[in-house]
């Protein structure tokens, strides 16, 4: 199979049969997560450690964010390393393992049953990550190309594996205490290994390749990317050490400064790519993706406020912590996925349906395979819902929260409508 990378370049890459199931699964997970958010609107502001909240967070993190990243990276990694994916069978295995484990884990959190089925769900997800990691490592080993973006993805996957294993230990700690403290005490470590190590590092690695590519920008600064890579990893390692092995939480300013600097450098990288773009007109999908880069700064601001308040008073501000989590999972992670889905998926579907007709008949443009009007309304509903929900939590205004959950559900319905339209597309030649 061949994929067009946004201009005239054509590269051999992974079969659509491997990639599309991940996109479909993620779309359904996003829809279910927004439905659960609507149903939980009444109590979601009371505390961040509630069964329904845990279920929504893990569904967004694994079912939505991780599944679509797995699918997209099976397509992207071969392009980055200029080689083939090592094994389609391993890719199918990672989908089946994760696809089976996610409902078990999420339902366990929803009903707050930390028993054997929830633990089995976590184990299946760990096996899916290991399978994905083996496939990724073997693909990179066979390639003669060393690519900074591939290192970002591989290292991020190692952090994802660490997140999942640590999460399994916390599950066991509920029923059979294995650690000196309660699982709630270790939750910040588990959360930030996943948020910073998996999502932030991966978004930076993939975004630094895709954003210039889709803007048709010649800007590249590999040295700057290695600095970003080093700052994020060093900052996260220092954070874990300080949190687990010291009582001086003021030291957390050190890893926070390192990670904030990395985000600043990445924002600068994206801005330079935008400045030096050849394609002057930026479509709505790229605007939403670029907005997600700015959204990355919001969690940093909230984290600084949260840590500062913790140093001043021992009691955590629940509203700020809930807002912090919401901004991460429903903010910059969701925004970049909503934008990049309709920059990547149309090309995958086009190659599936029209590759054999290329040069033989007039075929539609990939961007015409989905509805731009539906995308526009999805974006409006999403941004409005995000802003209202954030304001509702901070101001404790329930009407804002209830309205926002309806808007976010609407955005997920419109997203699914366009994804289904793409996945069910049939050849239409003239």
N, C-alpha and C positions, 0 to 999 in steps of 0.2 A: 504494500500500500504506500501511497505517496501523499504528503501533506503540503499545502501551500502555506508559507509562513507570513503572508500578509503583503508580499510584493510579487515578484516573478520567480522567486526561489522555490524549488521543489526538492523535498528531501524524503528519503525512504524512512518510514517510521512504523509504529505499531498498528495492528489491525483494529478496525473500529469495533470488532466483536469483543475485544478486551476492554475498551475504554467506555463505551456507551452505558453498560450496566451500572457503572459507578455514578455517572451523571443522573440516571433515572432514580437510583436509590437515594442519592443526596437530595434530589428535588422533593421526593416523598417525605424524607426526614424533616426537611425545612417546613413543609406544610403541617406535619404533625406537631412540630415544636411550636409553631405559632398558634395552633389550635389549643395546645396545652397551656400556652401563655394566656390565651383568652379565658380559659376555664379557671386559671389560677390567679387572675387579676386581683381578686379580693384579698388574698393573703400573701402575695409575693413580696410586699414591702415590709412584712413583719420581721423576717430574719432571712439571711442568706443560706442557712443550713436547715432547709425544710425538704421533705421528700419530693414535692412537686418541683421545687426549684432545682434540686440536684438532678432530677430526671431531665428537665429542660436543658440545663447546662451541658450535660453529657450527650444529649441528643444533638444539640447544636455543635458541640466540639467534635464528636466522633461521627455521628450519622450524617451531618451536614458538611462541616468543614473538612474533616479528615477523608471521608469517602470521595468527595469531589477532587481533593488534592491527589489522592491515590490514582484516580482515573486520569486526571490531566497529566500527572507526572509520567504515567506509562506512555503517554503520547510525546511528552516534552523531552524526557531524558535521552531517548535515542537521537533527538535532534541536537541536544547539547554535546553529547559525546561523539556524534557523527558515527554511530554504530547502531546495532540492533538491540532490542530488548532480549535479554538472555532466554527467558522462557515465558510463553503465553500461558502454559499450564500453571506456573507459579502465580501468575497474575489472576487467573480464574480462582485459584485456591485462596488467595488473599481476599477476594471478593466474597466467596462463600463463607469463609471463616468469620470475617468481620460482619457480613450481612446477617449471620446467625447469632453472633455474640451480642450485637448492639441491642436488639429487642429484649434479650434476657437481662442485660445490665440495666437498661433504662426502666423496664417494668419493675425490676427489683428496687430501684431507687424510688420509683413513683409510689409503690406500696410499702416502702421502707422495710423490705425483707432482704436482709444482708446474708441470707442463707446460701445453700449450695447452688441453686440455679443462677443467682446473681454472680457468684464466684465462677461458675462455669462460663458465664457470658464474658467475664473479664479475661479468663484464660483463653477463650477462643479469639478475642481481640488481640491478645498478646501474640498468639500463634500467627494471626493475620499480619501483624507488624513484622514479625520475624521472617515470614515468607516474603513479604514485600522487600525487606532489607536485604535478604539473600539475593533476590532477583536484581535489585539495584546494584549491589556490590559486584555480582558476577557480570553484569552489563558493563560497568565501569572498568572492571579488570580486563575484559576482552578488548576494550577500546584503547587506541593509542593516543587519544586526545585527553589532555588534562584540562578541565574546565572549572573555573571558580564557582559557577552556578551549580554544577553537579556536586561539588564539595558542600555547598550550602545545604542541598537537599539531603545528601547522605548523612551529614552531621545532625541535621534537624530530625531525621528518622531515628538516630541513636537516642536523641533526647525524648522522642515520642515513646520509644521502647522503655526508657527509664521512667517516664511518666506512668505508663501502663503497669509496669512491675510494682512501682511504689504504690499505685492505686490499689492493686490487688492485695498488697500487704495491709493497707488501711482497711480493706474489706474484711480480711481475716481478723484484724485487730478489734473489730466490732464484737465478734463472737468468741474469739480466743485471743485474749490480749498477748500480743507479741512485742509491743513497744512500751517504753516506760511511761509514755503519756497517751492521752486519748487521741483518736483519729482526727478529731476537730483541731487539735493543736498542730498537727502536721499538714493540715489542709492547705495553708499558704504555699508550702514547699511543693506539694503535688500540683497545685494550680499553676504556679509560675514556671515550673519546669516545662509544663505543657504549653503555656501561653507564650513564654519567651523562647524556650528551646525549640519547640516544634513550630508553632504558628508564626512568630515574629521572624525567626531565622529563615524559615522556608519562604514566607512572603517576600522577604528582602531578596533572597536568592533568585526566586522565580520572577518577581516583579522587575528586578534589575535587568532581566533578559527580555521579558515580554513587553514592558512599557516602551523601551526604545524601538523594539521590533514593530509594534503596532502603530507607533507614531512615525515610523520610518525615519528614525533618528540615527545619525552616525556616532553619537556621543557614546563613549565607553571609557571607563577609568578603572581598570582592574586593580590597581594599587589601592584605590579608595574602597573597593569592594572587599579586599582582604582586611583592611582596617576595620570595616564594619563587622566582618566575620569574627575577627579577633576580639573586638570590644564586646559583642553580644555573648560569646562563649565565656570569656573571662569574667564578665559581669555576672553571668548566671552562676558560674562555679563559686565565685566569692559570695553571692547571695545565699546559696545553699549552705556553705560553710558557716557563715555568720548566723543564719537562722537556726541551724542544728547544734552548733557547738559553742556559741557565745550567748551571753545575756545582754550584751550591749547593742541594742537595736539602733542606736545612733549611727553605728557603722554601716547600716544599710544605705546610707547616702553615697557610699563608694560605688557599689554595683549599680545603683540607680543613675548615678552620673555617667558611668560607662555606657549603659544601655541607652540613656537619653542622648548621649553624643552619637551613638550609632544610628539612632533614628534621625537625628539631625543631618548626619552625613548622607543617609539614604534619601531623605527628602531633598537634599541638595542635588544628589545624583539624578533624581527624577525631574527636578526643575531644570537642570542643565540639558537633559534629554529632551524635555519639552521645548526649551529655547532653540535647540539645534535641530528641530524636526524639519523634515522635508515636506511632509504632509501638513499644510498649514491649517486645514479644517479638521477639527477634532470632533469625532462623532460622540454620541451620547454615552455609548458603552465605555469609551475611554475617559470621558468626563467623570463618570461614576467611579471608575477605578482610581483616577487621580484624586478624587475626593476622599477615597479611603486612605490615601497616603497622609492627608492632613488629619484624618480621624485618628491616626496612630499617635498623634501628640496628646490627645485627650486623656487616654489612660495614664500617661506619664504624669500629667498635671494632677489627676485625681490621686495617684499613688503618692505623690509628694505631699499632698494635703493630708491623706490618711496617715502616713508615717509621722508627719509633724504633729498631728493631733494625738497619736498614740504616745509620743514622747512627752507630751504635755499632760495627758491624762491616760490612765490604764484602760479605760472603757472605750471599745471601738465604736466608731460612728457607723451604725448599720446602714443608714441610707446611702452614705458615701460608698461603702463597700458594694452594696447592691448595684448602685449606679456604675461603679467601676467595672463590675462583671458584665453588666448589660452593654456598656459601651464597647467592650472587647468582642463579645460573641455576636451581638446584634448590630454592632457598629462597624469597625474597620474590617473585620473578617468577612462579615456578610456583604458589605459594600463592594469589596474587591471581587468576591465570588459572583455577585450579581452582574458586575460589569464584565468580568473576564469570561463568564459562561458564554456570553453572546459574541465574544471575539474568537473563542476557540471551538465551541461546539458546532457552529455553522460550517466551518471548514472540514471538521471530521465527518459530518453528515454529507456534505457535498462530495467528499472523496468516496464515501460509501456508495452514493447513488449515481454519481456522474463521472467518476474517473474513467470508466471504460468508454465514455462518450466524448471525452475531451478531444477536440480537434475534428470530430466527426459530425457534430450537431451543435446548434446554439443552445447553451445551457444557462440557467439563471445564475446570478451572482450569489455567493454564499450569504451575504447580508440580506438577501431577499427571501431567505428560507424561513425567517421568523417575522413577526409583526413588530415594526418599530413603534407603532402607536401603543400597542399593549406594553412594550418595554417602557415607553415614556410614562404611562399611567402607573406602571409598577414602581418606577423610580420615585414618582411623586408620592405615592402611597407609602413607600418605604421611608423616605426622608421625613415626611410629615409624622409618621408613626414613631420613628426614632427620636425626633426632637420632642414630641409630646410626651412620650414615655419617660425620657430622661428628666424633663421638667416636672412631670407628675411625681416621680420618686423623690426628687430633691425638695419639692414644695409640699409633698404629701397631699396632692390634689387628685383624688380618686377618679374624678370625671376625666381628667387628662389621661390617666393610665388606661381606663376602660376604652376610651376613644382610640388611643394608640394601639391597643391590642387588636382592635377591629381593623385598623389600617394596616398593621403588619400582617394579619391574616390575609387581607386582600392582596397585599404585595406578593405573598407566597402563592396565592391562587393564580395570579397573573403570571408569575414566574413559571409555575407548573404548566399553565396553558401554552406558553411559548415553547417550553422544553418538549411537551407532548407534540406540539406542532412540528418541531424539528425532528424528533425521533420517529414520527410516523410519516415523514415526507416521502413521497413517491416521485419517480422520475417524471419530469414535465419538460419535454424538449420541443423545439419548433424547427 
